[in-house]
């Protein structure tokens, strides 16, 4: 009895999805479902931007508290930074989502709780960036500003902060990029961000290789664009100084 081997036609295999096909990767699934990934990208950028903005405000406050002559304020800021920097971001997300409502007395939506958690997380790092940037300025400039009659706050606003800001740009950009990558954790709580949509798409289409490969490329492009933009801004600020 002769057994015939059935050869699958590449044409038939590729009819499932339209678009680019490279070897065993069929990226047509991305082109056919691009609207789902775009919606997830919008949520990711929204969560990242709002969390970074709130984290910077909180970080400035914490940085000033760390530099305060008041030991109580400095100790509170130090304890906050130590806790937020030495615990995993995923644990912070879960804690804020499940435990914080018990303390404040009302529930938070998943997206809101994720923004709160990421803002608190970013605040700890931004606080150290602000403290380091201010302390990097030569103390002689502070003394010179006080000599010509500037108050403490005038010295900080007109002399220290403009110089410290230029030095803080690279680490702030790094924190923003880290926050963008950390935002993928919000999918654990059911927030329909880019990672969550990719997980759903890979499950429904049975093409996880293509979906998560594209997801990695997308995050790489976003982080690279942010780094390049920060580099251009840093060069422009250096030329003005």
C-alpha positions in Angstrom: 0.0 0.0 0.0 1.5 3.3 -1.1 1.2 6.3 1.2 1.0 9.7 -0.4 2.4 12.7 1.4 0.2 15.7 1.5 2.1 19.0 0.9 0.4 22.1 2.2 0.3 24.9 -0.3 1.9 28.1 0.9 -0.7 30.0 -1.0 -3.5 28.3 1.0 -1.8 28.8 4.3 -1.3 32.5 3.6 -4.9 33.1 2.7 -5.9 33.5 6.4 -4.5 37.0 6.7 -3.7 39.7 4.2 -0.4 41.6 4.2 3.2 40.9 4.8 4.5 37.3 5.2 8.1 36.6 6.3 8.9 32.9 6.6 6.5 31.5 9.3 5.6 35.0 10.4 2.3 36.2 9.0 2.0 39.9 9.9 -1.3 40.2 8.1 -3.0 39.6 11.4 -1.6 43.0 12.5 -2.9 44.8 9.4 -6.3 43.2 9.7 -6.6 44.2 13.4 -4.7 47.5 13.5 -7.6 49.5 14.9 -7.5 47.3 18.1 -3.8 48.0 18.6 -4.3 51.7 18.0 -7.0 51.9 20.6 -4.6 50.1 23.1 -1.8 52.5 22.2 -4.0 55.5 23.0 -4.7 54.1 26.5 -1.0 53.3 27.0 0.1 56.9 26.1 -2.7 58.4 28.2 -1.8 56.4 31.3 1.9 57.1 30.8 1.5 60.9 30.2 -0.8 61.5 33.1 1.2 59.3 35.5 4.5 61.1 34.5 2.9 64.5 34.9 1.5 63.7 38.3 4.8 62.0 39.3 6.8 65.0 38.4 4.7 67.3 40.5 5.0 64.8 43.4 8.7 64.4 42.7 9.4 68.1 42.9 7.6 68.3 46.3 9.6 65.2 47.6 12.9 66.6 46.2 12.3 69.9 48.1 11.4 68.0 51.2 14.6 66.0 51.0 16.6 69.2 50.9 14.6 70.8 53.7 16.3 71.8 56.9 13.2 70.4 58.7 14.2 66.9 59.8 10.6 65.7 60.0 9.9 66.6 56.3 13.2 65.2 55.2 12.6 61.9 57.0 9.1 61.6 55.6 10.4 62.1 52.1 13.3 59.7 52.6 11.0 57.0 53.9 8.6 57.5 51.0 11.4 57.2 48.4 12.9 54.2 50.1 9.5 52.3 50.1 8.6 53.2 46.5 12.0 52.5 45.0 12.5 49.2 46.8 9.2 47.5 46.1 8.1 46.1 42.7 5.8 48.2 40.5 3.4 45.3 40.1 3.0 45.0 43.8 2.3 48.7 44.1 -0.3 48.5 41.3 -2.1 45.6 43.0 -1.9 47.2 46.4 -3.4 50.5 45.2 -6.2 48.7 43.3 -7.2 46.4 46.2 -6.0 48.0 49.4 -6.3 51.7 48.9 -10.1 51.6 48.5 -10.3 50.1 52.0 -8.4 53.1 53.4 -10.2 55.9 51.5 -13.7 54.3 51.7 -14.6 54.1 48.0 -13.6 52.1 45.0 -11.4 53.2 42.2 -11.7 52.3 38.6 -8.9 50.1 37.2 -7.5 52.9 35.0 -7.6 55.5 37.8 -5.9 53.2 40.3 -3.2 52.4 37.8 -2.5 56.1 37.2 -2.4 56.7 40.9 0.0 53.8 41.5 2.3 54.7 38.6 2.3 58.4 39.7 3.4 57.4 43.2 6.0 55.1 41.7 7.4 57.8 39.5 7.3 60.4 42.3 9.9 58.5 44.3 12.4 58.4 41.4 11.7 62.0 40.2 12.2 63.2 43.8 15.7 61.8 43.8 16.4 63.3 40.3 15.3 66.7 41.5 17.4 66.4 44.7 20.5 65.3 42.8 20.1 68.0 40.1 19.8 70.8 42.7 22.7 69.5 44.8 24.9 69.3 41.7 25.0 73.1 41.4 28.0 74.7 43.0 27.3 76.1 46.4 29.3 79.2 45.5 26.6 80.3 43.2 24.1 80.2 46.0 26.3 82.3 48.2 26.8 84.8 45.4 23.1 85.1 44.8 22.5 85.7 48.5 25.2 88.3 48.5 23.5 90.4 45.9 20.3 90.4 48.0 18.3 87.5 46.5 16.0 85.6 48.9 16.2 81.9 49.2 13.3 81.3 46.9 14.5 83.8 44.3 17.9 82.1 44.4 16.3 78.8 43.8 14.0 80.0 41.0 16.4 82.3 39.1 19.8 80.7 39.7 19.6 77.1 40.8 16.6 75.6 38.9 17.5 76.9 35.4 20.9 75.2 35.6 19.7 72.1 37.4 16.9 71.5 34.9 19.5 71.0 32.1 21.2 68.3 34.2 17.9 66.7 35.1 16.6 66.2 31.5 18.5 62.9 30.7 17.4 61.1 33.9 13.8 62.5 33.6 13.6 61.1 30.1 14.9 57.8 31.3 12.2 57.8 34.0 9.6 58.6 31.4 10.8 55.7 29.2 10.8 53.4 32.2 7.3 54.5 33.1 6.2 53.8 29.5 7.5 50.2 29.8 6.0 49.8 33.3 2.6 50.8 32.0 2.4 47.4 30.3 1.7 46.0 33.8 -1.7 47.7 33.9 -2.9 44.9 31.7 -2.9 42.7 34.8 -5.8 44.7 36.2 -7.8 44.5 33.0 -6.9 48.0 31.6 -7.3 47.8 27.8 -3.8 49.2 27.1 -1.5 48.1 24.3 -0.3 44.9 26.0 -3.8 43.9 27.0 -5.1 44.3 23.5 -2.2 42.3 22.2 -2.9 39.5 24.6 -6.6 39.4 23.5 -5.6 39.5 19.9 -3.0 36.7 20.2 -5.6 34.5 21.9 -8.4 35.1 19.4 -6.2 34.8 16.3 -3.8 32.1 17.6 -0.8 34.2 16.3 1.1 35.1 19.4 4.5 35.3 17.7 3.4 37.9 15.2 1.4 39.9 17.8 4.1 40.1 20.5 6.9 40.6 18.0 5.1 43.7 16.7 4.3 44.7 20.3 8.1 44.7 21.1 8.8 46.7 18.0 6.2 49.2 18.9 7.6 49.8 22.3 11.1 50.0 20.9 10.0 52.7 18.4 8.1 54.7 21.1 11.1 54.6 23.5 13.6 55.5 20.7 11.5 58.5 19.6 11.3 59.8 23.2 15.1 59.4 23.6 15.8 61.2 20.4 13.4 64.0 21.2 15.1 64.5 24.6 18.5 64.5 23.0 17.5 67.3 20.6 16.0 69.3 23.5 19.2 68.9 25.5 21.3 70.1 22.6 19.1 73.2 22.1 19.3 74.0 25.8 23.1 73.6 25.7 23.4 76.1 22.8 21.3 78.7 24.6 23.5 78.5 27.8 
